[in-house]
């Protein structure tokens, strides 16, 4: 049985990790109706690996435009009422979708749910006692299509290619959308140098923070002065 959610996996030179990522989606206790891999201009075997999954995965190729543009392209391919994402480095726990579907189903006013993630280094396997973090990002997200469409494109200047999901979710909060984070780790987040979404230091997130501040200033109404 499948549920009405679709999954977008942006992938750039992800041949080492994409098989595990896709398999973790297909192994969900409540599998998705569609899985779209966006090959973002890879020069390795990423596209061939995506094709190896046959009809279970739809492959879209584009020039190397970054994970934000790849996410937008993938979302445009989905027609399900619920959207999820997964970085090609990361893994879903088998009950990730089921738990988040139940949470959204129990609260019609909730727009999106996220979760915690266990961290592990490339070349190792995730362990039960691994460090964890709150993950407000693509791999942790299940969002209503209506909410995502209200926020608009992920790939917007100046935050594209650096902290794009932080900026996108900030825009959603500014619209009054309701997001909730599950305190349970449902994602294993791989740390690997040079990946599409990891290796960003704090300075790489500054454009997203700056964009949010500029929007806030733009909405501010100056106080009238008395004569």
Number of C-alpha atoms within 10 A of each C-alpha: 7 11 16 15 24 24 28 28 29 30 31 29 20 24 20 14 20 26 17 16 19 27 13 19 23 20 14 17 16 20 22 23 17 22 25 24 28 28 26 25 18 18 13 13 15 25 24 12 17 24 14 11 15 10 11 16 17 17 21 17 15 14 11 15 14 21 26 24 23 28 26 17 22 24 24 11 16 19 14 17 14 23 25 23 22 25 29 30 29 25 27 25 16 18 17 24 24 14 17 22 20 10 17 19 11 10 9 8 11 17 21 24 22 26 23 21 27 23 21 19 12 15 9 8 12 18 11 8 8 12 11 17 13 16 21 19 21 20 26 31 24 27 23 19 20 12 19 20 11 12 17 13 17 25 22 14 13 15 24 20 22 23 23 28 23 20 26 23 18 18 19 20 13 12 12 10 18 13 18 15 16 16 13 15 20 24 26 24 26 24 17 16 12 11 18 21 26 14 12 15 10 9 9 15 18 16 20 22 15 14 17 19 11 12 12 11 11 9 8 9 7 7 6 6 5 4 3
